[in-house]
Amino acid sequence: MKTIAHEDLYKLSSYFYELPPENIAQFPASPRDSSRLLVWNVKGNKILRENIFRDITKFLRPNDLLVLNDTKVIPARLKGIRESGGQCEIFLLKNLTGDFLTWEALVKPARKIHKNAKLKAGDVFINILDEKPEGIREIKFNFTSRDEFIKFLDESGNVPLPPYIKNENDMREAYQTVFARNDGSVAAPTASLHFTPELLNKIKDIGVKISFVTLHVGLGTFRPVKTPDIREHEIHSEHCELSEETANLISECKAKGGRVIASGTTAARTLESFAQNGKISSGILDTNLYIYPGYKFKIVDALITNFHLPESSLIMLVAAFAANKAEKFGCEEEILPQLLEIYEGCAKDKWRFFSFGDAMFIQ
């Protein structure tokens, strides 16, 4: 089996793979659960490729717990006007207050938008409260309630699709999970886009319980890794919540010998962020947990995930999780090359990649 040197695990270039542009999915599968599904039993060194996503029921067991991220994508991209009359773009990243009126946002052109400036989007005024690095500004909307703000976004905002999706059709419904309920994300938890209400019911029917966490996806999830040594990368914090009900279900699942299955990297990061001494706690916090090879998972036993961008923090998390499942010393040096071989093989076989692409189930 191919291996790499241990020190190469921390080189950004070790996470690169070639992907033809035509493999980048521009629209979701229809129906959602008809995407292809690769199942990787890491410890048993077994890879099953001939599945579609709804076949995932074959690989689930009674007493398993499926954990989903119920965040809801907001139309977070706005066009505005500066005081000088020039145009600007406002990309909301992270809500800073419960009333949804104060945000961290990327603004362009940042060099012309400074503290105490005012912007206007439609008839709404926006105050620049503070300047932060990398074009980020702290901004406040001139509304009196959260409901007014959400109504304004629905009418004036655009869904912030990733730049690799060139499809110009209305994607508000497609880029939203069927169980989304908590407003606040600027990107979808894409591994869960494959689920339909019918599939979720079938999963419950086989004795699998379903529970929810919330992580509002922001800059931390999709910001590219740029440091040659991946350990020097910093993840921006993201708001996440884990209820007492979900914490109890996780403890109950573990006690019965079931598996905690995270749907997506955001659900996985949330669960691991609330892990304490091998147990799970409930609460609300901002997490900047950065998972890469060497990390030991404490809660997550299986992972549903899509095929991620080269050199991204998401593919690093997947490599770390797969190494955990191998359960042997030094396995990261074998697992990362194997993961990239899987990616490259799927690319060759015309699998669909990224947000609207196909899925993996790693166990």
C-alpha positions as CSV (number, residue, x, y, z in Angstrom):
1,M,0.0,0.0,0.0
2,K,1.3,3.5,-0.9
3,T,2.5,5.6,2.1
4,I,3.8,9.1,2.6
5,A,6.3,10.4,5.1
6,H,4.9,11.5,8.4
7,E,6.0,15.1,7.9
8,D,4.2,15.2,4.6
9,L,0.9,14.9,6.4
10,Y,1.2,18.5,7.3
11,K,2.1,19.8,3.9
12,L,-0.8,21.5,2.1
13,S,0.4,20.0,-1.3
14,S,-0.2,16.5,0.1
15,Y,-4.0,17.2,-0.1
16,F,-4.1,18.1,-3.8
17,Y,-5.7,16.0,-6.5
18,E,-6.6,16.6,-10.1
19,L,-10.2,17.1,-10.9
20,P,-11.6,17.8,-14.4
21,P,-14.0,20.8,-14.3
22,E,-16.8,18.7,-15.8
23,N,-16.8,16.6,-12.6
24,I,-18.0,19.6,-10.6
25,A,-21.8,19.2,-10.1
26,Q,-23.8,22.3,-11.3
27,F,-27.2,21.1,-10.0
28,P,-28.5,18.6,-7.5
29,A,-29.4,15.0,-8.4
30,S,-33.2,14.5,-9.0
31,P,-34.5,13.1,-6.9
32,R,-32.1,14.1,-4.2
33,D,-31.5,10.6,-2.9
34,S,-30.5,9.3,-6.3
35,S,-26.9,10.5,-6.0
36,R,-24.1,7.9,-6.1
37,L,-22.8,6.6,-2.8
38,L,-19.4,5.1,-2.1
39,V,-19.2,3.1,1.1
40,W,-15.8,2.8,2.7
41,N,-15.2,0.2,5.5
42,V,-11.8,1.5,6.4
43,K,-10.8,-1.2,9.0
44,G,-12.0,-4.0,6.7
45,N,-10.3,-2.3,3.7
46,K,-13.5,-2.7,1.7
47,I,-14.9,-0.1,-0.8
48,L,-18.4,-0.5,-2.3
49,R,-19.1,1.8,-5.3
50,E,-22.3,0.4,-6.8
51,N,-24.8,2.2,-4.6
52,I,-27.1,5.2,-4.8
53,F,-27.7,7.3,-1.7
54,R,-31.0,5.8,-0.7
55,D,-29.1,2.5,-0.3
56,I,-27.6,3.9,2.8
57,T,-30.3,2.1,4.7
58,K,-28.4,-1.2,4.0
59,F,-25.5,0.1,6.0
60,L,-27.3,1.4,9.0
61,R,-28.2,-0.6,12.1
62,P,-30.9,-0.5,14.8
63,N,-29.6,1.6,17.8
64,D,-27.6,3.9,15.5
65,L,-28.1,7.6,15.8
66,L,-28.1,9.9,12.8
67,V,-27.1,13.5,13.6
68,L,-28.1,16.2,11.1
69,N,-27.3,19.9,11.0
70,D,-30.6,21.8,10.9
71,T,-29.2,25.2,10.0
72,K,-31.0,27.1,7.3
73,V,-29.2,29.0,4.5
74,I,-30.1,32.7,4.3
75,P,-29.9,34.9,1.2
76,A,-26.6,36.3,2.5
77,R,-25.3,38.2,-0.5
78,L,-26.5,41.8,-0.9
79,K,-25.7,44.5,-3.4
80,G,-25.3,48.0,-1.9
81,I,-24.3,51.5,-2.5
82,R,-21.5,53.5,-0.7
83,E,-22.0,57.0,0.6
84,S,-19.9,58.2,-2.4
85,G,-22.4,56.5,-4.7
86,G,-20.2,53.7,-5.8
87,Q,-21.5,50.1,-5.7
88,C,-20.5,47.5,-3.2
89,E,-21.2,43.9,-2.3
90,I,-22.0,42.7,1.2
91,F,-21.6,39.0,2.1
92,L,-22.9,38.2,5.5
93,L,-20.8,35.7,7.4
94,K,-21.7,35.4,11.1
95,N,-24.5,36.8,13.2
96,L,-23.2,38.5,16.3
97,T,-26.5,39.2,18.1
98,G,-29.7,37.3,18.8
99,D,-31.7,39.9,17.0
100,F,-29.8,39.2,13.7
101,L,-29.1,42.9,13.2
102,T,-25.3,42.9,13.8
103,W,-23.1,40.8,11.6
104,E,-19.5,40.0,10.5
105,A,-19.5,40.5,6.7
106,L,-17.1,40.5,3.8
107,V,-17.5,43.8,2.0
108,K,-16.1,44.8,-1.4
109,P,-14.3,47.0,-2.2
110,A,-13.0,46.8,1.4
111,R,-10.3,49.4,0.8
112,K,-13.1,52.0,0.4
113,I,-15.3,51.0,3.2
114,H,-14.1,51.9,6.7
115,K,-15.3,52.2,10.3
116,N,-18.2,54.7,10.8
117,A,-19.1,54.6,7.1
118,K,-22.7,54.0,6.0
119,L,-24.0,51.8,3.2
120,K,-27.4,51.4,1.7
121,A,-29.1,48.3,0.4
122,G,-32.4,49.1,-1.2
123,D,-34.0,51.5,1.3
124,V,-32.1,50.0,4.2
125,F,-29.2,51.8,5.9
126,I,-26.2,49.8,7.2
127,N,-23.6,51.1,9.6
128,I,-20.0,50.0,9.6
129,L,-19.1,49.5,13.3
130,D,-15.6,48.1,13.0
131,E,-12.8,47.0,10.6
132,K,-11.3,43.6,10.8
133,P,-8.6,41.9,8.6
134,E,-9.1,40.3,5.2
135,G,-12.0,42.6,4.2
136,I,-14.2,41.7,7.1
137,R,-16.3,44.4,8.7
138,E,-18.7,44.4,11.6
139,I,-22.0,45.9,10.4
140,K,-25.4,46.8,11.8
141,F,-28.7,46.9,9.9
142,N,-31.2,49.7,10.6
143,F,-34.1,47.4,11.6
144,T,-36.1,47.1,14.8
145,S,-36.7,43.3,14.8
146,R,-35.3,40.0,13.5
147,D,-38.5,39.4,11.5
148,E,-38.0,42.6,9.6
149,F,-34.5,41.6,8.8
150,I,-35.4,38.1,7.6
151,K,-38.2,39.6,5.4
152,F,-35.7,42.1,3.9
153,L,-33.2,39.3,3.1
154,D,-35.9,37.1,1.5
155,E,-36.8,40.0,-0.8
156,S,-33.4,41.6,-1.5
157,G,-30.7,39.0,-0.9
158,N,-29.2,36.3,-3.1
159,V,-28.3,32.7,-2.1
160,P,-24.4,32.7,-1.8
161,L,-23.7,29.7,-4.0
162,P,-20.0,28.6,-4.1
163,P,-18.0,30.2,-7.0
164,Y,-17.6,26.8,-8.7
165,I,-21.4,26.6,-9.3
166,K,-22.1,28.5,-12.5
167,N,-25.7,27.5,-12.7
168,E,-27.8,30.7,-12.7
169,N,-31.1,29.1,-12.0
170,D,-32.9,29.9,-8.7
171,M,-31.2,27.6,-6.2
172,R,-32.9,28.7,-3.0
173,E,-34.8,25.4,-2.6
174,A,-32.1,23.2,-4.1
175,Y,-29.4,24.6,-1.8
176,Q,-31.4,23.9,1.4
177,T,-31.9,20.7,3.3
178,V,-35.4,19.4,3.7
179,F,-35.2,19.8,7.4
180,A,-33.6,23.2,7.6
181,R,-35.2,25.3,10.3
182,N,-32.7,27.6,12.1
183,D,-31.8,30.7,10.0
184,G,-28.1,31.7,10.0
185,S,-25.9,29.8,7.5
186,V,-24.2,31.3,4.5
187,A,-23.6,27.8,3.0
188,A,-25.5,24.5,3.1
189,P,-24.5,21.4,5.1
190,T,-24.2,19.7,1.7
191,A,-23.9,16.1,2.8
192,S,-27.4,16.4,4.0
193,L,-28.8,17.7,0.7
194,H,-29.2,14.0,-0.3
195,F,-31.9,13.3,2.2
196,T,-35.6,13.3,1.4
197,P,-38.5,13.1,3.8
198,E,-39.3,9.6,2.5
199,L,-35.7,8.4,3.1
200,L,-35.6,9.8,6.6
201,N,-38.8,7.9,7.4
202,K,-37.3,4.7,6.1
203,I,-34.2,5.3,8.3
204,K,-36.4,5.6,11.3
205,D,-38.3,2.5,10.4
206,I,-35.2,0.3,10.7
207,G,-34.7,1.5,14.3
208,V,-32.3,4.4,13.7
209,K,-33.0,7.5,15.7
210,I,-32.5,10.9,14.2
211,S,-31.4,14.0,16.1
212,F,-30.2,17.5,15.3
213,V,-27.5,19.9,16.0
214,T,-27.0,23.5,14.7
215,L,-23.9,24.9,13.2
216,H,-24.3,28.1,11.2
217,V,-21.8,27.7,8.4
218,G,-19.6,30.7,7.9
219,L,-16.1,31.6,6.9
220,G,-14.6,28.9,9.0
221,T,-16.0,26.1,6.9
222,F,-15.2,27.3,3.4
223,R,-12.2,29.6,3.8
224,P,-9.3,28.0,1.8
225,V,-6.2,26.8,3.5
226,K,-3.3,28.8,2.2
227,T,-0.4,28.1,4.6
228,P,2.1,25.5,3.3
229,D,2.1,23.9,6.7
230,I,-1.6,23.0,7.4
231,R,-1.0,23.3,11.2
232,E,-0.6,27.1,10.8
233,H,-4.1,27.5,9.3
234,E,-6.6,29.2,11.5
235,I,-10.4,28.5,11.3
236,H,-12.8,31.4,12.0
237,S,-15.3,30.6,14.7
238,E,-18.8,29.5,13.9
239,H,-21.9,29.5,16.1
240,C,-23.1,26.0,17.1
241,E,-25.7,24.5,19.4
242,L,-26.3,21.0,20.9
243,S,-29.5,20.4,22.8
244,E,-29.9,18.4,26.0
245,E,-32.2,16.1,24.1
246,T,-29.5,15.3,21.5
247,A,-26.8,14.9,24.2
248,N,-29.1,12.4,26.0
249,L,-29.7,10.5,22.7
250,I,-25.9,10.3,22.1
251,S,-25.3,8.9,25.5
252,E,-28.1,6.4,25.1
253,C,-26.8,5.4,21.7
254,K,-23.3,4.8,23.0
255,A,-24.6,2.8,26.0
256,K,-26.5,0.5,23.6
257,G,-23.5,-0.1,21.4
258,G,-24.9,1.9,18.5
259,R,-23.0,4.3,16.3
260,V,-23.2,8.1,16.3
261,I,-23.3,8.9,12.6
262,A,-22.6,12.5,11.6
263,S,-24.1,13.7,8.4
264,G,-21.5,16.1,7.1
265,T,-18.4,17.8,8.4
266,T,-20.4,20.5,10.1
267,A,-22.3,18.0,12.2
268,A,-19.0,16.2,13.0
269,R,-17.3,19.4,14.1
270,T,-20.2,20.3,16.3
271,L,-20.3,16.9,18.0
272,E,-16.6,17.0,18.6
273,S,-16.7,20.5,19.9
274,F,-19.1,19.5,22.7
275,A,-17.0,16.4,23.6
276,Q,-15.5,16.3,27.1
277,N,-13.5,13.3,28.4
278,G,-15.3,11.0,25.9
279,K,-18.7,12.2,26.8
280,I,-21.0,14.8,25.2
281,S,-22.3,18.0,26.8
282,S,-25.1,20.3,25.7
283,G,-25.0,24.0,25.2
284,I,-24.2,26.9,22.9
285,L,-20.7,28.0,21.8
286,D,-18.6,29.4,19.0
287,T,-16.3,26.7,17.7
288,N,-13.1,27.1,15.7
289,L,-12.2,23.4,16.0
290,Y,-9.8,22.5,13.2
291,I,-9.6,18.8,12.5
292,Y,-6.7,17.3,10.5
293,P,-4.7,14.0,10.7
294,G,-3.6,13.3,14.2
295,Y,-6.9,14.3,15.7
296,K,-8.6,11.6,17.7
297,F,-12.4,11.6,17.4
298,K,-14.3,11.3,20.6
299,I,-18.0,11.1,19.6
300,V,-18.4,10.4,15.9
301,D,-18.4,6.7,14.8
302,A,-19.4,7.0,11.2
303,L,-19.4,9.9,8.7
304,I,-21.6,10.8,5.7
305,T,-19.8,13.3,3.5
306,N,-19.5,14.7,-0.1
307,F,-16.3,14.8,-2.2
308,H,-14.4,18.0,-1.2
309,L,-12.2,20.6,-2.8
310,P,-8.4,19.8,-3.1
311,E,-6.4,21.3,-0.3
312,S,-9.4,22.2,1.8
313,S,-9.9,21.8,5.6
314,L,-12.8,19.5,4.8
315,I,-10.7,16.9,3.0
316,M,-8.3,17.1,5.9
317,L,-11.1,16.3,8.3
318,V,-12.2,13.3,6.2
319,A,-8.6,12.0,6.1
320,A,-8.4,12.3,9.9
321,F,-11.7,10.5,10.4
322,A,-10.7,7.7,8.0
323,A,-7.4,7.2,9.9
324,N,-9.4,7.0,13.2
325,K,-11.4,4.2,11.7
326,A,-8.3,2.2,10.6
327,E,-7.5,1.9,14.3
328,K,-3.7,1.2,14.0
329,F,-0.6,3.2,14.8
330,G,0.8,5.4,12.0
331,C,-2.1,4.7,9.7
332,E,-2.4,8.4,8.6
333,E,0.6,7.8,6.3
334,E,-1.4,5.1,4.5
335,I,-4.9,6.5,4.7
336,L,-4.3,9.9,3.0
337,P,-2.9,8.3,-0.2
338,Q,-5.8,5.8,-0.2
339,L,-8.3,8.6,0.2
340,L,-6.8,10.5,-2.7
341,E,-6.8,7.3,-4.8
342,I,-10.5,7.0,-4.1
343,Y,-11.1,10.6,-5.1
344,E,-9.0,10.2,-8.3
345,G,-10.7,7.0,-9.2
346,C,-14.2,8.5,-8.7
347,A,-13.1,11.5,-10.8
348,K,-12.0,9.1,-13.6
349,D,-15.4,7.3,-13.4
350,K,-17.3,10.6,-13.8
351,W,-18.6,10.9,-10.2
352,R,-20.0,14.3,-9.3
353,F,-18.0,16.4,-6.9
354,F,-18.5,19.2,-4.3
355,S,-21.8,20.8,-3.0
356,F,-24.3,19.1,-5.4
357,G,-22.2,16.0,-5.9
358,D,-22.2,12.4,-4.9
359,A,-21.6,11.1,-1.4
360,M,-19.4,8.8,0.7
361,F,-20.3,6.8,3.9
362,I,-17.1,6.2,5.9
363,Q,-17.4,3.6,8.7
